Structures are given as C-alpha cells and as structure tokens.
Amino acid sequence: MGELRRMDGRGCSYYRSGRCTRTRSPEDSARARCSLLEARRKVGAKTLERLERLKLLADPNDRERARRFVLQQGQNEIQRLSCPRYVPSGSGPVCRHQYLVYCTLLLPMCEGRCEHYLLAREAEGGH
C-alpha cells in the first residue's frame, strides 16, 4: 500500500496562508494580534482625544490651526511606526500578513484536516 498522508486544510474556513485562524484562547488571540495595527490604533485614539480637547478653544482660527497641527503630528507618528515583518499588500498601508486584526505569521501552522475543520464556502460550490 501507498503512504498515508494527512489532507491539508486548504478547503477549511480557518485556513489562511498555511496558518490556522481559529481562535483558541484569549491569550493566544492577544499574542497573534498585529502589533503595527495595534500601534496605529493607539495613535489614532490619542489623536482623537487631542482633537476633542481642541473644542475648548474659543477662537475658531486657533482651533483650526491646532487641528491641522494635531492631525499632522498624528500622521508623522504613524509614519514612524514599523514592523520588521511588514510586507506591503499593494492596497494601501495593509500588510500582506494581516488578516483581520491578526498577523498570520503569529498564528499556529495549519496541521491539515483536524477536528475543527470547517468547509469553506468556496469549497461548497461557490455560494
């Protein structure tokens, strides 16, 4: 008889670039989060907080100058952020390894068909 081989997980909904996207625990999910996306989110939140405080300025001209300054400061901060694993996807600032909020390189390798295998819609006939 021939050699027995485990079927791969390519037809599984959790399969992505050789990795398994299935959430196992909150800790595993947190470890697999995209650090660049998380850092960008924090800069955005800080920028929004600063913009909210500008509403306290009485002079509309001062408010507009400060708004432009805060936005430029946030943009500069985002541009300084980096990730050693970042590979541009060709569509904006999205990384090729980003899947939702996760870095696929930090997700576990797909072991093939397992007890959590879930048939992907494309595999069902393109519905």
Secondary structure, DSSP 8 states (H G I E B T S, - for coil): --------STTBTTEETTEE-----HHHHHHTB-HHHHHHHHHHHHHHHHHHHGGG-S-HHHHHHHHHHHHHHHHHHHHH---TT--B-SSTT-BTTEETTEEGGGS-B--SS-TT--B-TGGGT--
